[in-house]
Amino acid sequence: MKLEQMNYDLSLDLYYKGREKLCKGEIENAIDLLNKSIELYPHAGAYAMLHKCYMKKGMPEKAFECIENAFKENPKGDMIGYEYAKMLMELWGDREGACEIIRQIMGRNSTYKKAAVLLDEIFNEKKA
């Protein structure tokens, strides 16, 4: 087995263990496992889980870094794009950036209700 494949397999194993720890409320353990997963093989899923961990810890700036990295790894992931757009708007006030991402999501998946609601909120705030 090639080293890259071994790293990928181990990374996924750590990712799933990190997700499990997060579900159990063991946030620090989850963060540790997810960071190790990313060190071996960076992937959007681990970054997205780290985003959730840091949000639970009340660390939105750190959470933003993670969801931004997740979006860079997988810009066509609708849930990741939604979370990234939401944080762009809420944390940095970047309504135009958020709007562009949500429009891309809606172009791929017009039934994504959360994205449609966020897009409506963006337009309603622009009018106010």
Secondary structure, 3 states (H helix, E strand, C coil): CCHHHHHHHHHHHHHHHHHHHHHCCCHHHHHHHHHHHHHHCCCHHHHHHHHHHHHHCCCHHHHHHHHHHHHHHCCCCHHHHHHHHHHHHHHHCCHHHHHHHHHHHHHHCCCCHHHHHHHHHHHHHHHC
